[in-house]
Amino acid sequence: MSILIFATNNQHKVDEIRSVINGVFNIITLKEAGIDKDIPEPFETLEENASEKSAVIHTLTGQNCFSEDTGLETFALNGEPGVKSARYAGDDRNFQKNIDKLLLNLSDKSDRSARFRTVISLILNNREFKFEGICNGKINTEPRGNNGFGYDPIFIPDGSNKTFAEMSITEKNKFSHRKIATDQLIQFLQQHGTN
């Protein structure tokens, strides 16, 4: 089975993507590849950050790899937190603080519509390809549920009355932005091979 390095240190993201790929490809993490590196995300767009992460790992290893960057974009706040989603309330990446800040900033807004957007950057045979997944929904007024990670306790996808954090991973995958982007990645790899 062909190996693809997933350029992330976030085990939650690895678990989600492995649940979608389901053994079609052998996804290995940075840790499993013996890489101990925290890759910076210095750019102002998800696309640039995803490209940076995959480029760093490809330069380091010379192997096929992919990365992703995901942001939660709220329309009433001009797309915040967006590319800054993980560090919205500070560099310590504390998602409880991030959620509290977002709920406070939305407290006087009637429009609570939002979307999760994932951009995957794949480097295959020294060429880069990008895939995007979007999940539209709204921000709940308070956190609900204990599953998932990040903003999942306050995000309700269109077509459901549950937050992502109230769903099993199987339920979440019916809506997930990350699954939509990963499905495109899988389809591409199946057509083009990873050898």
Secondary structure, DSSP 4 states (H G I P E B T S, - for coil): --EEEE----HHHHHHHHHHHTTSSEEEETTTTT--------SSSHHHHHHHHHHHHHHHH-S-EEEEEEEEEETTTTT-EETTGGGTT-TT--HHHHHHHHHHHHTT-S--EEEEEEEEEEEETTEEEEEEEEEEEEE-SS---SSSSTTGGGEEETT-SS-GGGS-HHHHTTT-HHHHHHHHHHHHHHHH---
